[in-house]
């Protein structure tokens, strides 16, 4: 009879494990469902969003962010900032003929502000050439 008791004990553990596994799977399915619902409600992509993403990366490189864990400013990484500023400049050049005037002003203004911040971060005293008005 002791053998019968030993055989039954694992069944209870297995049953409990099964219930815990089922609960975990249900939680994961609920989380996945919520994530899918969140992505379905995203607005369509825009040029402004692209410019914002690149500008945020440049700002990070300029030392304009805080470490979320420590709250301390992240040190500037000027080569990284320059890369993203150059990337935005390339974007400006490649889209020049296909953007609205409002989009052009947004791209030009963002690029100008980032270039000025870069000059200030590098301690440069030279004034960049003025933006051409079109």
Backbone as numpy.savetxt, mean C-alpha at the origin, in Angstrom:
# Nx Ny Nz CAx CAy CAz Cx Cy Cz
-12.22 -54.76 30.03 -13.03 -53.58 30.03 -12.17 -52.32 30.03
-10.98 -52.37 30.57 -10.09 -51.24 30.55 -9.70 -50.89 29.13
-9.58 -51.91 28.28 -9.25 -51.66 26.88 -10.38 -50.91 26.20
-11.60 -51.23 26.54 -12.75 -50.55 25.94 -12.77 -49.08 26.33
-12.43 -48.79 27.59 -12.39 -47.39 28.03 -11.30 -46.62 27.31
-10.14 -47.26 27.12 -9.04 -46.60 26.42 -9.40 -46.31 24.97
-10.18 -47.21 24.36 -10.57 -47.00 22.97 -11.59 -45.87 22.85
-12.44 -45.70 23.85 -13.47 -44.66 23.79 -12.88 -43.28 24.03
-11.87 -43.16 24.86 -11.31 -41.85 25.17 -10.81 -41.12 23.93
-10.06 -41.79 23.03 -9.62 -41.09 21.83 -10.79 -40.63 20.95
-11.89 -41.37 20.94 -13.04 -40.98 20.12 -13.59 -39.63 20.58
-13.62 -39.41 21.87 -14.11 -38.14 22.40 -13.16 -37.02 21.99
-11.86 -37.25 22.07 -10.87 -36.25 21.67 -10.98 -35.98 20.17
-11.12 -37.04 19.40 -11.27 -36.88 17.96 -12.53 -36.07 17.67
-13.61 -36.36 18.38 -14.87 -35.64 18.18 -14.69 -34.17 18.51
-14.01 -33.87 19.63 -13.75 -32.48 20.01 -12.85 -31.81 18.98
-11.82 -32.52 18.52 -10.94 -31.96 17.50 -11.72 -31.64 16.23
-12.62 -32.52 15.86 -13.42 -32.32 14.66 -14.28 -31.07 14.80
-14.87 -30.90 15.98 -15.70 -29.72 16.21 -14.87 -28.44 16.16
-13.69 -28.48 16.75 -12.81 -27.31 16.71 -12.37 -27.00 15.29
-12.04 -28.04 14.53 -11.64 -27.85 13.12 -12.79 -27.25 12.32
-14.00 -27.75 12.53 -15.17 -27.24 11.82 -15.41 -25.77 12.18
-15.22 -25.42 13.44 -15.39 -24.03 13.86 -14.34 -23.14 13.21
-13.08 -23.61 13.14 -12.02 -22.84 12.49 -12.33 -22.64 11.00
-12.78 -23.70 10.34 -13.11 -23.60 8.92 -14.26 -22.63 8.68
-15.24 -22.63 9.58 -16.36 -21.70 9.46 -15.87 -20.26 9.63
-15.01 -20.02 10.61 -14.46 -18.68 10.81 -13.66 -18.22 9.60
-12.86 -19.12 9.03 -12.07 -18.78 7.84 -12.98 -18.47 6.65
-14.06 -19.25 6.50 -15.00 -19.00 5.41 -15.71 -17.66 5.59
-16.08 -17.34 6.83 -16.71 -16.05 7.11 -15.76 -14.90 6.79
-14.49 -15.05 7.20 -13.49 -14.01 6.95 -13.26 -13.84 5.44
-13.16 -14.95 4.73 -12.96 -14.90 3.28 -14.16 -14.24 2.60
-15.34 -14.53 3.08 -16.55 -13.94 2.52 -16.56 -12.43 2.73
-16.17 -11.98 3.92 -16.11 -10.55 4.20 -15.06 -9.87 3.34
-13.90 -10.51 3.17 -12.84 -9.93 2.34 -13.29 -9.82 0.89
-14.00 -10.83 0.41 -14.50 -10.79 -0.96 -15.53 -9.68 -1.10
-16.39 -9.50 -0.12 -17.38 -8.42 -0.17 -16.68 -7.07 -0.18
-15.60 -6.92 0.58 -14.87 -5.65 0.61 -14.23 -5.35 -0.74
-13.69 -6.35 -1.41 -13.05 -6.11 -2.70 -14.08 -5.86 -3.80
-15.27 -6.39 -3.65 -16.31 -6.15 -4.64 -16.79 -4.71 -4.59
-16.63 -4.02 -3.48 -17.11 -2.65 -3.33 -16.04 -1.62 -3.65
-14.86 -2.05 -4.13 -13.81 -1.11 -4.46 -14.21 -0.29 -5.68
-13.87 0.99 -5.68 -14.16 1.79 -6.88 -13.22 1.39 -8.00
-13.55 1.81 -9.19 -12.69 1.53 -10.33 -11.37 2.25 -10.20
-10.32 1.73 -10.83 -9.00 2.36 -10.75 -9.01 3.71 -11.48
-8.19 4.63 -10.95 -8.09 5.96 -11.55 -6.62 6.36 -11.63
-6.34 7.36 -12.47 -4.99 7.90 -12.54 -4.59 8.51 -11.20
-5.53 9.14 -10.55 -5.23 9.76 -9.25 -4.75 8.71 -8.25
-5.33 7.52 -8.30 -4.91 6.46 -7.39 -3.48 6.02 -7.69
-3.13 5.92 -8.97 -1.77 5.54 -9.35 -0.79 6.60 -8.84
-1.12 7.87 -9.08 -0.24 8.96 -8.64 -0.10 8.93 -7.13
-1.19 8.69 -6.43 -1.16 8.65 -4.97 -0.26 7.52 -4.46
-0.35 6.36 -5.08 0.48 5.22 -4.66 1.96 5.54 -4.83
2.32 6.08 -6.00 3.71 6.41 -6.26 4.18 7.53 -5.32
3.33 8.52 -5.11 3.68 9.64 -4.22 3.90 9.16 -2.79
3.10 8.20 -2.33 3.28 7.67 -0.98 4.62 6.96 -0.85
5.00 6.24 -1.87 6.30 5.55 -1.84 7.44 6.57 -1.82
7.30 7.64 -2.61 8.32 8.68 -2.61 8.38 9.37 -1.24
7.22 9.63 -0.65 7.19 10.26 0.67 7.85 9.36 1.71
7.64 8.07 1.60 8.31 7.12 2.49 9.82 7.25 2.35
10.29 7.30 1.10 11.72 7.44 0.85 12.29 8.75 1.35
11.45 9.77 1.39 11.89 11.08 1.88 11.88 11.14 3.41
11.46 10.07 4.05 11.43 10.05 5.51 10.17 10.67 6.07
9.13 10.69 5.29 7.88 11.32 5.71 6.90 10.38 6.38
7.35 9.25 6.88 6.46 8.28 7.51 6.99 7.93 8.91
6.08 7.38 9.71 6.46 6.91 11.04 6.36 5.40 11.09
7.24 4.79 11.86 7.18 3.36 12.08 5.94 3.09 12.93
5.02 2.25 12.45 3.78 2.02 13.21 4.01 1.36 14.56
5.10 0.63 14.72 5.34 -0.05 15.99 5.96 0.88 17.02
6.91 1.72 16.59 7.62 2.57 17.54 7.12 4.00 17.55
6.47 4.41 16.47 6.02 5.80 16.36 7.14 6.75 15.97
8.34 6.20 15.79 9.50 7.02 15.42 9.51 7.24 13.91
10.04 8.39 13.48 10.13 8.63 12.03 11.05 7.60 11.37
10.66 7.16 10.18 11.48 6.24 9.41 12.57 7.07 8.74
13.83 6.68 8.84 14.90 7.46 8.23 14.71 7.58 6.71
15.13 8.69 6.18 15.02 8.91 4.74 15.87 7.91 3.99
15.36 7.49 2.86 16.08 6.62 1.93 16.02 7.33 0.58
16.92 8.29 0.41 16.85 9.18 -0.74 16.94 8.48 -2.09
17.75 7.43 -2.26 17.73 6.74 -3.55 16.34 6.15 -3.87
15.66 5.65 -2.86 14.31 5.13 -3.04 13.36 6.26 -3.44
13.46 7.39 -2.75 12.61 8.54 -3.07 12.86 8.99 -4.50
14.12 9.07 -4.91 14.45 9.50 -6.26 13.87 8.53 -7.29
13.95 7.25 -7.00 13.39 6.25 -7.92 11.90 6.51 -8.16
11.14 6.74 -7.10 9.70 6.93 -7.25 9.37 8.28 -7.86
10.16 9.29 -7.58 9.96 10.58 -8.24 10.24 10.45 -9.73
11.31 9.75 -10.08 11.61 9.50 -11.50 10.51 8.67 -12.16
9.96 7.73 -11.43 8.86 6.91 -11.94 7.64 7.78 -12.24
7.33 8.69 -11.34 6.20 9.60 -11.55 6.47 10.53 -12.74
7.71 10.95 -12.90 8.06 11.79 -14.04 7.89 11.01 -15.35
8.28 9.76 -15.37 8.08 8.92 -16.54 6.59 8.77 -16.83
5.81 8.56 -15.80 4.36 8.45 -15.94 3.79 9.74 -16.54
4.28 10.87 -16.06 3.85 12.18 -16.58 4.15 12.27 -18.08
5.34 11.89 -18.47 5.74 11.98 -19.87 4.93 11.03 -20.75
4.72 9.82 -20.30 4.04 8.82 -21.10 2.53 9.06 -21.23
1.96 9.79 -20.29 0.51 10.04 -20.33 0.17 11.45 -20.79
1.16 12.24 -21.14 0.95 13.66 -21.44 -0.14 13.90 -22.49
-0.24 13.06 -23.48 -1.19 13.28 -24.57 -2.57 12.66 -24.30
-2.72 11.95 -23.20 -3.98 11.23 -23.00 -4.68 11.51 -21.68
-4.31 12.60 -21.01 -4.95 12.92 -19.74 -5.78 14.19 -19.88
-6.74 14.33 -18.99 -7.54 15.55 -18.96 -6.69 16.67 -18.35
-7.14 17.88 -18.48 -6.41 19.01 -17.90 -6.34 18.89 -16.37
-7.41 18.42 -15.78 -7.44 18.23 -14.31 -6.42 17.17 -13.88
-6.36 16.06 -14.61 -5.39 15.01 -14.30 -3.96 15.52 -14.50
-3.75 16.27 -15.55 -2.43 16.84 -15.82 -1.98 17.74 -14.68
-2.87 18.60 -14.23 -2.53 19.49 -13.11 -2.22 18.70 -11.85
-2.96 17.63 -11.61 -2.72 16.81 -10.42 -1.35 16.13 -10.51
-1.05 15.55 -11.67 0.24 14.89 -11.85 1.38 15.90 -11.74
1.26 17.03 -12.45 2.30 18.05 -12.43 2.51 18.60 -11.02
1.43 18.89 -10.32 1.53 19.44 -8.97 2.17 18.47 -7.99
1.77 17.22 -8.08 2.34 16.19 -7.20 3.83 16.02 -7.47
4.17 15.94 -8.74 5.57 15.78 -9.12 6.41 16.97 -8.64
5.90 18.16 -8.81 6.61 19.37 -8.39 6.84 19.36 -6.87
5.80 19.03 -6.12 5.92 19.00 -4.65 6.95 17.96 -4.20
6.94 16.80 -4.84 7.91 15.76 -4.48 9.33 16.17 -4.85
9.50 16.81 -6.00 10.82 17.28 -6.40 11.33 18.33 -5.42
10.47 19.23 -4.99 10.88 20.26 -4.03 11.26 19.63 -2.69
10.49 18.65 -2.26 10.80 17.96 -1.00 12.12 17.22 -1.12
12.40 16.65 -2.28 13.66 15.94 -2.49 14.83 16.92 -2.43
14.68 18.06 -3.09 15.74 19.08 -3.07 15.99 19.53 -1.63
14.93 19.74 -0.89 15.08 20.16 0.51 15.73 19.06 1.34
15.34 17.81 1.11 15.90 16.69 1.88 17.38 16.48 1.59
17.80 16.79 0.38 19.21 16.60 0.03 20.03 17.83 0.36
19.39 18.87 0.84 20.11 20.09 1.20 20.51 20.91 -0.01
19.90 20.61 -1.14 20.21 21.34 -2.37 19.70 22.76 -2.30
20.51 23.68 -2.76 20.10 25.08 -2.76 19.68 25.55 -4.12
19.92 24.73 -5.12 19.57 25.14 -6.47 18.07 25.08 -6.66
17.55 26.06 -7.35 16.14 26.09 -7.64 15.88 25.35 -8.95
14.96 24.39 -8.93 14.68 23.68 -10.17 14.01 24.60 -11.18
14.06 24.26 -12.44 13.42 25.11 -13.44 11.92 25.19 -13.20
11.30 26.33 -13.51 9.86 26.46 -13.29 9.09 25.51 -14.20
7.93 25.13 -13.72 7.07 24.25 -14.51 6.53 25.00 -15.71
6.52 24.36 -16.87 5.98 24.97 -18.07 4.46 24.92 -17.98
3.82 26.00 -18.37 2.38 26.02 -18.42 1.95 25.68 -19.82
0.99 24.81 -19.93 0.52 24.42 -21.26 -0.89 24.87 -21.47
